[in-house]
Amino acid sequence: MSKKVVIIGSGFSSLSASCYLAKSGFNVTIYEKNDTIGGRARQFKKDGFTFDIGPSWYWMPDVFESFFRDFDKSISDFYTLDKLSPAYKVFFKNNESITIGDSLDKIYDTFEMEEKGSSIKLKKFIHIAKNNYEVAIKKLVYRPGVSPAELITKETILKIGQFFSTISKEVRKEFKNEKLIQILEFPVLFLGAKPSDTPAFYSFMNYADFGLGTWHPKGGMYQVILGMEKLAKSLGVVIKTNTTVEKIEVKNNKTVGVIVNSTKIKSDTVLCGADYHHGETLLDKEYRQYSEKYWSNKTFAPSSLLFYVGFDKKLKNINHHNLFFDTDFEKHAKEIYDTPKWPEKPLFYANFTSVTDKKSAPEGMENGFFLIPLAPGIEDTEELREIYFEKIITRFEVLTKQKIKNNIMFKESFCVKDFIKEYNSYKGNAYGMANTLLQTAFLRPKLKSKKVKDLFFTGQLSVPGPGVPPSLISGKLVAGLIENQYKQYKK
């Protein structure tokens, strides 16, 4: 009889792990508290408009392709992928903007127009970033964070200095134009930390941005979730929604199952793909690895204030992805990480999938997804949400040179309280734990419980870190640990 694995949550890492475990012969059931799967990557539909609730950037396409290839499948078996051209647009103060093209040559030309000689510096920077990417993906990211020895290879020893410098330091050493600096510092924000706190090695995110490009699954990011669901079910995975796991049961320091909607479910292994902190609260205190003090001392990635807006007309001067850096980048970062509070003049991001994906909004209309990065754990009220929507929409009108407030058909919001309610997210964080030097690889919360046998964890708070591609990899890594443990049992 195959071993039974219960998985808590149905986000990217859980779905990934479920596929690998089912392929290896495990009997896998996923329990999801919400009425649809996907975790933070769910979908919202209203009046003919379709929105991705959470992740909206599709970077590192090779990681997605690698995942499906492990099951003798291809991305094209599940969804259609388009490369965005241009990739995105960045708005600055004084009505200035820079559009990032869909190839390195176009980007080199753009940089040269902004700062003479910068294209040569960028080529050098991207060469290092590409090499870092190859080391990260081939040598580091697919390692489970069990031991510091995982980081010691011929390639990483040569990179040691980059772990003790920062992205900000390396970028500012070469570039003087503040707009170009902000564009180069932007990608590491996906890792959840300030550029000045992020090791220079993570410049591989710049290669993911400029070198590999920005993509869009037709129909939205939720198509990836649906593709993974289809694959999981074809492998025999059972997925149950509207089922809340209330407790992880332990007997003699071993998991024996879970309590779901007040019903005991037996299992050989429990894998928690929900928020790591929440997962540990499902255990009696003596079985928790990390104290409340541990979590409170960690640097968490930001939360977000999100708006999903339906417009009754097509908008002008926008691209699929748009970044609004018309205010002080450093000041906003400090208001997230150093002195947490609502930002005085926030940077923000706006996404209009209907620019390139016509079916995501009714004909002649536009869907808008707006995001303001915020400190986790701050006050969240409807009044504050309205104040900040007014702040950004007013700036949006000025920067894109159009009036749109009277064209809003509806507006829905999602913020700190919702991240806690919907995802049991620690302090309402949106992206997990930041990838700082002391919170990377083996220094992150462990995939395998140190206190409870047959209890495992996966997702953005654990190895390898925040973001969609790392979550896919996290699922593969934890599945490998579970498989190896059962191989040892058989010996």
C-alpha positions, 0 to 999 in steps of 0.5 A: 500500500502506498504511503499517504501524504496530506498537504495543507494549502494549494499554492504553487509549492503545494501543487508542485510537491503534490505532482512529484510525490504522486509521480513517485507513488505516494497517495496525495491529498491536498486540503485548501481552506478557500473555495478555489485553489492557488493560494495567493495566486487565485483569480477574481472575476467581475462583470466580464473583467478577470484579474490575477489576485496576486502574482502578476509577473512571469519571469524565469520561464526556464524554471516553469518549463523545467517543472513540466518537463519533469513530467514529460510535459511542456508548458504548451500542453497547459497554457500559451505563453507570450513574451511581452514587447515592451516588457514594462514601462517606468514612470519618473517625476517631471513627466519622464519615463523609460520603456524597457524593451524585449531584448538586450540590444534594445535595453542597451540602446535605451540605457545609452540614450539616458547615460552616455557609456552606460551600455558598455557598463550594462553589458559587463553587469549583465555578463556577471548577472548571467553567470550568477544566474547559471550558478544560482539555478544550476548549483544552488537553488535546487538544494534543500538548505539542509547544510551550509556545505551545499553552498560550497562549490568551485563556482560559489567560492569564486563568488564569495565576495558578492555575498558581502557586497550589495546590489545597491553598492555594485549598481551605484559603483557603475551607474550615475543616472538615478533613473537607471539605478532604480531600474537596476535595483527594482528586480531584487524587490521581488526578493523582499528586501531593500537593494542595500540589504540584498547580496550582490550575487542576487544580480541574477534577478537582473538577468531574469529581467533583461536577459530572459524577458517578461512573459504573460500566460494568456488568460493570466497567471491563474492559467499556470495554477490550472495547468498544475492542477490538471497535471496533479489530478492526472497523476492521482492527486485529490484536491479538496477545497473549503476544507480547513486543517485545524490541527496537525496531530502528533503521537510519539513525536511523529505525525499521525494525521490532521484534523480537517473540519473537525474530522480526524484524517490519518496520514503517514506524512504531513506537508504544510504548504500554508504560511510556515508560522501558521503551520506551526500554530497547528501543532502543540507548543512543544512540537514547534521549532520556532518561537514567536520571538524568532518570527518577530526578529526576522525581516519579512518581505512587504505586504501590499495594498492591492486594487482591482479596478474595472474601467469603462474605456481603454486607457492611454499611455500605458503598457501591460506592466507599469512602475511608478517611481516618481517619488523617493525610492529610498524613503518608501523603502525605509517606511517599509523596513526601517520605521514601518508605517504607511508611506507618505508618498508611495511608489506603486505598480499598475498592471493592465493585462487587457492591453495584451490579453483582450479577453481579460476585459470587455471590449473597449474597456480596461482592467487595472491591478494597482499595488502599493508595497507596505510594511507588514503588520501595520494598521489596515482600515477602509479609510486608509485604503481610500486615502491611498487609492486617491493618492495613486490614482491622482498621480496616475492621471498626471503621469499618464496625461488622462482623466480616468476617475469618472471611468471607474465602474468598480473597485475592490481592494485587498490589504493586510487584513485580507492576507491574514484572513485569506492566507493566515499570513504572518503579519499580513506579509505578501511575499514571505521572508526577505532574502537577506544574507542571514536569511538565505539557503540553510539559514531559512526555516527548514523544509523538514521539521527538527522536532516531529518525524514525517512533518515537512514544510514548503513555500515562500518562507522556506527554501529557496525563498519568495517568488513564484519560481522559487515556490515551484522549486521548493515543492520539488525540494521537499518532495525529494526529502520525503522520498529520500526518507521513505527510501531510508525506511525501506533499508 
